[in-house]
Amino acid sequence: MDSARALIARGWGVSLVSRCLRVSRAQLHVILRRTDDWMDGRRSRHTDDTNVLLRIHHVIGELPTYGYRRVWALLRRQAELDGMPAINAKRVYRIMRQNALLLERKPAVPPSKRAHTGRVAVKESNQRWCSDGFEFCCDKRRETACHVRAGLL
């Protein structure tokens, strides 16, 4: 954008500069009308996170295996009970990341290289793979599967 401002200051037209640099013409007009003391408000918004960090340390001190989502849920629940405004999950993540409080990510399990095509291989011809099993219900209607026999015929 600085190069666009420099070209326009040298006398080039706004439309020509916007086409050549592939920048929005409307955005160029906005930039040209800014005052010299203009500051980007998105970067100057710093909040004091010490109170939130203390609350995060309190939760992690009791339950060190909790990740940022569970910590956020506990903080949100506590804020509701205390009548305080809820904390954003992204803010909790940012604070925990900046203070190295995040848990290590689990390594991804690589998928199996052996594809199952629906056919079970047997060592010799004229053999068939089979298995027997039955199900029975326990209390609370939970089904339990028991496989009794599996082998070659």
Backbone bond lengths (Angstrom), bond angles and torsions (degrees), N, CA, C in turn:
res aa  C-N    CA-C-N  psi(-1)  N-CA   C-N-CA  omega(-1)  CA-C   N-CA-C  phi
1 M - - - 1.435 - - 1.521 111.34 -
2 D 1.337 116.20 -29.61 1.466 118.48 178.28 1.522 110.94 -65.97
3 S 1.345 116.04 -36.11 1.469 118.43 178.44 1.527 110.44 -67.40
4 A 1.323 117.22 -35.90 1.459 120.35 177.49 1.527 110.34 -65.11
5 R 1.324 117.00 -41.91 1.472 120.14 178.13 1.525 111.06 -63.36
6 A 1.331 116.08 -38.74 1.469 119.67 -179.60 1.521 110.87 -66.87
7 L 1.335 117.82 -41.24 1.467 120.71 179.44 1.521 111.20 -65.44
8 I 1.315 116.92 -40.76 1.466 120.42 179.86 1.528 109.88 -68.26
9 A 1.333 117.24 -36.09 1.467 120.38 178.00 1.525 111.45 -65.72
10 R 1.335 117.07 -27.83 1.468 120.88 178.61 1.522 112.80 -81.21
11 G 1.331 117.18 -5.04 1.455 119.55 175.67 1.516 115.16 112.22
12 W 1.313 118.54 -0.24 1.460 120.25 177.22 1.526 109.10 -71.90
13 G 1.301 117.16 151.74 1.456 121.51 -179.61 1.522 111.98 -75.92
14 V 1.316 114.68 150.05 1.462 120.38 -178.15 1.523 110.31 -64.70
15 S 1.328 117.70 -42.42 1.463 120.78 -178.96 1.522 111.10 -63.71
16 L 1.333 116.87 -42.59 1.459 120.83 -179.52 1.530 111.15 -65.51
17 V 1.307 116.98 -43.84 1.467 120.94 179.42 1.521 110.51 -64.59
18 S 1.328 116.96 -42.38 1.465 119.54 -179.14 1.520 111.23 -65.52
19 R 1.336 117.66 -37.66 1.464 120.33 177.68 1.526 111.43 -68.28
20 C 1.329 117.04 -44.75 1.470 120.46 -177.05 1.530 112.21 -67.60
21 L 1.312 116.89 -39.80 1.466 120.49 -178.45 1.525 112.68 -91.81
22 R 1.328 116.01 -1.92 1.470 122.36 -179.71 1.532 111.33 55.00
23 V 1.323 113.85 51.22 1.457 122.70 178.44 1.520 107.32 -119.53
24 S 1.302 116.64 146.61 1.453 120.91 178.95 1.528 110.69 -62.29
25 R 1.319 115.76 130.72 1.464 120.82 179.57 1.525 110.59 -65.39
26 A 1.321 116.73 -39.04 1.463 120.31 178.80 1.530 110.79 -63.60
27 Q 1.324 116.59 -38.67 1.461 119.56 178.88 1.529 111.16 -67.87
28 L 1.332 116.82 -34.74 1.467 119.77 176.06 1.526 111.17 -62.62
29 H 1.324 117.22 -40.56 1.468 120.31 177.53 1.524 110.87 -63.18
30 V 1.329 116.75 -39.68 1.465 120.04 178.72 1.526 110.08 -63.11
31 I 1.317 116.51 -43.49 1.464 120.66 -178.76 1.524 111.35 -66.98
32 L 1.329 117.21 -38.14 1.463 120.27 -179.06 1.523 112.43 -68.03
33 R 1.316 117.63 -27.31 1.467 120.98 -177.43 1.526 112.84 -88.20
34 R 1.322 118.41 -3.79 1.456 120.77 179.80 1.521 110.41 -70.75
35 T 1.315 114.60 148.29 1.466 119.41 177.08 1.527 109.36 -79.80
36 D 1.318 115.61 166.25 1.463 119.99 -178.08 1.524 112.75 -69.51
37 D 1.325 117.58 -25.92 1.459 120.00 -178.93 1.536 112.75 -93.13
38 W 1.340 117.01 14.76 1.464 121.04 -179.54 1.520 110.29 -67.46
39 M 1.355 116.03 137.73 1.463 121.47 175.96 1.513 108.64 -127.34
40 D 1.301 115.41 144.49 1.454 121.57 178.21 1.526 108.35 -71.66
41 G 1.320 117.08 116.90 1.453 121.31 -176.38 1.511 114.17 -72.18
42 R 1.326 117.47 -18.99 1.455 119.45 -178.40 1.519 111.96 -69.16
43 R 1.305 117.62 -28.34 1.457 119.98 -176.18 1.523 112.79 -94.41
44 S 1.309 118.26 -14.48 1.460 120.17 -176.56 1.523 112.18 -94.51
45 R 1.314 118.14 2.72 1.451 121.43 -177.15 1.533 109.34 -87.47
46 H 1.313 116.41 90.62 1.454 121.14 178.71 1.519 108.07 -110.08
47 T 1.307 115.77 128.20 1.451 119.93 178.10 1.520 108.77 -109.24
48 D 1.299 115.13 156.52 1.455 120.55 178.55 1.527 107.93 -84.81
49 D 1.318 116.11 114.74 1.460 121.23 -175.19 1.520 112.87 -102.27
50 T 1.313 118.56 10.67 1.465 119.63 -175.57 1.523 111.84 -65.68
51 N 1.331 117.49 -38.86 1.462 120.53 179.15 1.524 110.46 -64.68
52 V 1.326 116.69 -44.78 1.468 120.64 179.59 1.523 109.81 -65.77
53 L 1.328 117.31 -39.74 1.463 121.04 179.69 1.527 111.05 -63.43
54 L 1.328 117.28 -39.05 1.466 120.18 177.02 1.523 110.93 -64.12
55 R 1.328 116.60 -40.67 1.465 120.06 178.29 1.522 111.21 -67.01
56 I 1.340 117.13 -37.25 1.471 120.72 176.93 1.524 109.71 -64.81
57 H 1.341 117.27 -43.86 1.465 120.68 178.32 1.526 110.84 -61.74
58 H 1.327 117.17 -36.03 1.465 120.73 178.33 1.528 110.51 -64.06
59 V 1.337 117.14 -43.53 1.471 121.05 179.75 1.522 110.30 -68.17
60 I 1.325 117.18 -44.30 1.462 120.92 -177.63 1.527 110.77 -70.09
61 G 1.324 117.43 -30.03 1.464 120.27 177.74 1.517 111.71 -62.25
62 E 1.328 116.72 -37.04 1.459 120.61 178.81 1.522 111.58 -81.29
63 L 1.326 117.16 -38.55 1.463 122.19 -174.89 1.530 109.28 -132.34
64 P 1.332 118.51 82.61 1.467 120.28 -173.23 1.520 114.80 -71.52
65 T 1.322 118.54 -12.66 1.467 119.88 -178.48 1.518 112.64 -90.91
66 Y 1.312 117.78 2.75 1.458 119.99 -179.50 1.521 110.53 -80.03
67 G 1.318 116.03 137.67 1.452 122.29 175.76 1.517 110.32 -85.14
68 Y 1.330 114.66 -175.70 1.468 117.94 -174.33 1.514 111.76 -68.15
69 R 1.333 119.69 -28.77 1.467 120.28 -179.38 1.522 111.70 -69.43
70 R 1.330 116.41 -42.53 1.459 118.83 178.19 1.524 110.73 -69.56
71 V 1.324 116.31 -38.73 1.466 119.81 177.12 1.517 109.43 -61.07
72 W 1.337 116.43 -44.41 1.465 120.64 178.86 1.526 110.65 -61.11
73 A 1.353 117.10 -42.08 1.464 120.08 -179.38 1.529 110.89 -63.55
74 L 1.325 116.63 -42.23 1.464 119.38 178.89 1.526 111.56 -66.46
75 L 1.322 116.73 -40.14 1.469 119.91 177.81 1.526 111.21 -65.42
76 R 1.331 116.25 -39.89 1.464 120.10 179.21 1.529 110.41 -64.91
77 R 1.329 116.04 -43.42 1.463 120.29 179.74 1.532 110.62 -63.68
78 Q 1.332 116.50 -41.69 1.461 120.14 178.81 1.525 111.24 -66.23
79 A 1.338 116.95 -37.13 1.465 120.38 178.77 1.526 110.81 -65.53
80 E 1.339 117.24 -37.18 1.465 120.39 177.66 1.525 110.68 -64.72
81 L 1.336 116.35 -40.75 1.462 119.54 179.81 1.525 111.56 -67.55
82 D 1.323 117.08 -35.19 1.463 121.33 -179.19 1.520 113.18 -85.27
83 G 1.329 117.81 -5.97 1.459 121.10 -178.80 1.513 113.44 75.31
84 M 1.313 116.95 24.07 1.465 122.01 179.17 1.523 109.42 -98.89
85 P 1.336 117.93 160.80 1.466 118.93 176.35 1.526 110.89 -68.77
86 A 1.324 115.10 148.58 1.463 120.77 -178.41 1.525 110.43 -70.92
87 I 1.321 115.61 153.34 1.461 121.97 178.94 1.519 108.05 -96.94
88 N 1.317 115.89 139.74 1.453 121.76 179.29 1.527 109.57 -71.47
89 A 1.346 116.79 141.31 1.463 121.57 179.98 1.521 111.45 -64.50
90 K 1.337 116.79 -35.57 1.466 119.80 179.08 1.527 110.95 -66.58
91 R 1.313 115.92 -33.64 1.466 119.38 177.99 1.519 110.38 -68.20
92 V 1.340 116.87 -41.62 1.465 120.57 177.25 1.522 109.84 -62.05
93 Y 1.331 117.02 -43.04 1.468 120.82 178.77 1.528 110.72 -61.89
94 R 1.329 117.05 -44.79 1.466 121.06 -178.91 1.526 111.14 -62.60
95 I 1.323 116.74 -45.11 1.463 120.46 -179.03 1.525 110.35 -65.00
96 M 1.324 116.86 -43.28 1.462 119.58 179.78 1.527 111.11 -67.14
97 R 1.324 118.13 -35.40 1.465 121.07 178.21 1.525 110.60 -67.81
98 Q 1.328 117.28 -43.58 1.468 120.90 -178.66 1.523 112.28 -65.81
99 N 1.324 117.05 -27.14 1.459 120.84 -178.40 1.526 112.69 -104.99
100 A 1.331 117.48 14.07 1.475 124.10 177.02 1.527 111.60 55.55
101 L 1.326 116.44 46.01 1.458 121.56 179.84 1.522 112.81 -106.36
102 L 1.323 117.48 -1.59 1.457 120.27 -179.39 1.521 110.20 -74.27
103 L 1.325 116.24 148.85 1.457 121.04 176.18 1.521 109.49 -76.03
104 E 1.332 115.95 155.08 1.455 119.26 176.14 1.519 108.96 -70.38
105 R 1.309 115.18 142.96 1.458 119.59 179.19 1.515 109.60 -75.46
106 K 1.321 116.06 144.88 1.457 120.53 177.00 1.521 108.78 -72.48
107 P 1.323 117.50 139.77 1.467 118.23 177.75 1.522 110.24 -68.46
108 A 1.308 115.48 144.50 1.460 120.49 -179.19 1.524 109.64 -70.62
109 V 1.315 116.30 137.86 1.458 121.37 178.02 1.520 107.74 -84.19
110 P 1.327 117.48 121.42 1.466 118.10 -179.25 1.523 110.58 -67.87
111 P 1.323 117.75 143.01 1.459 119.83 179.32 1.527 110.70 -67.09
112 S 1.310 115.20 154.07 1.462 120.72 -179.32 1.522 110.40 -65.26
113 K 1.330 115.98 136.92 1.461 120.15 179.92 1.522 111.32 -80.83
114 R 1.325 116.87 -18.56 1.458 121.04 -178.68 1.523 108.99 -87.72
115 A 1.297 116.31 111.05 1.465 120.68 -179.30 1.522 109.74 -85.35
116 H 1.312 116.09 136.36 1.459 120.38 177.63 1.519 108.59 -93.72
117 T 1.304 116.77 116.31 1.461 121.66 -175.61 1.512 112.75 -95.38
118 G 1.325 118.03 1.38 1.453 120.09 179.75 1.517 113.26 99.57
119 R 1.305 118.43 -5.62 1.460 122.09 178.90 1.522 108.64 -114.18
120 V 1.314 115.83 132.11 1.455 120.87 178.50 1.518 107.85 -96.30
121 A 1.308 116.39 127.00 1.464 120.43 -177.50 1.522 110.17 -81.23
122 V 1.313 116.30 137.48 1.461 122.79 174.20 1.518 108.22 -116.87
123 K 1.345 116.33 158.01 1.452 119.92 -174.28 1.524 112.98 -76.30
124 E 1.313 117.84 -33.20 1.464 121.17 -176.27 1.522 109.30 -127.56
125 S 1.306 117.20 162.66 1.460 121.00 177.34 1.526 110.04 -75.56
126 N 1.330 116.65 166.86 1.467 124.87 -178.96 1.534 112.15 59.40
127 Q 1.294 117.35 32.05 1.458 121.60 174.30 1.525 108.66 -124.73
128 R 1.314 115.46 148.61 1.457 120.68 -179.71 1.527 109.05 -131.41
129 W 1.296 115.38 137.10 1.460 121.29 177.43 1.514 108.41 -85.83
130 C 1.308 116.78 132.46 1.465 119.37 179.11 1.517 109.64 -144.77
131 S 1.315 114.68 164.99 1.459 120.60 175.44 1.514 108.24 -154.28
132 D 1.307 115.66 149.62 1.458 122.21 175.89 1.519 107.78 -116.39
133 G 1.290 115.23 152.54 1.449 119.25 177.29 1.511 109.90 -162.61
134 F 1.307 117.33 163.63 1.451 121.27 175.57 1.513 108.42 -146.55
135 E 1.317 115.82 162.68 1.450 122.29 179.16 1.513 109.02 -125.19
136 F 1.297 116.57 146.60 1.452 120.84 172.87 1.516 108.26 -141.13
137 C 1.319 115.64 154.53 1.460 121.13 -176.71 1.522 109.91 -98.88
138 C 1.298 114.89 136.57 1.461 120.86 175.05 1.526 107.95 -99.29
139 D 1.326 116.31 -172.04 1.453 119.10 175.38 1.522 109.66 -63.43
140 K 1.281 117.14 155.33 1.464 125.68 -176.24 1.526 111.31 64.62
141 R 1.317 117.01 21.57 1.470 124.61 172.89 1.526 113.16 55.67
142 R 1.297 116.84 34.96 1.453 121.24 175.74 1.519 108.41 -88.35
143 E 1.320 116.48 125.50 1.460 119.14 -179.83 1.518 109.68 -85.45
144 T 1.327 115.44 137.62 1.451 121.45 177.80 1.514 107.53 -122.80
145 A 1.301 116.67 127.78 1.465 120.89 -179.38 1.519 109.06 -98.63
146 C 1.318 116.34 133.69 1.461 121.91 176.28 1.516 107.88 -125.29
147 H 1.292 116.70 124.40 1.457 120.99 176.84 1.517 107.55 -99.12
148 V 1.330 115.16 119.44 1.451 120.50 -173.47 1.517 111.37 -86.26
149 R 1.336 117.39 -46.73 1.447 119.58 -171.66 1.516 108.96 -141.48
150 A 1.296 116.73 139.15 1.450 121.92 173.99 1.518 107.09 -146.28
151 G 1.299 116.64 133.72 1.458 118.49 -179.62 1.507 111.86 174.38
152 L 1.312 115.21 -165.81 1.463 122.13 -178.34 1.512 109.69 -102.18
153 L 1.319 116.80 142.01 1.468 121.93 174.75 1.500 109.71 -99.02
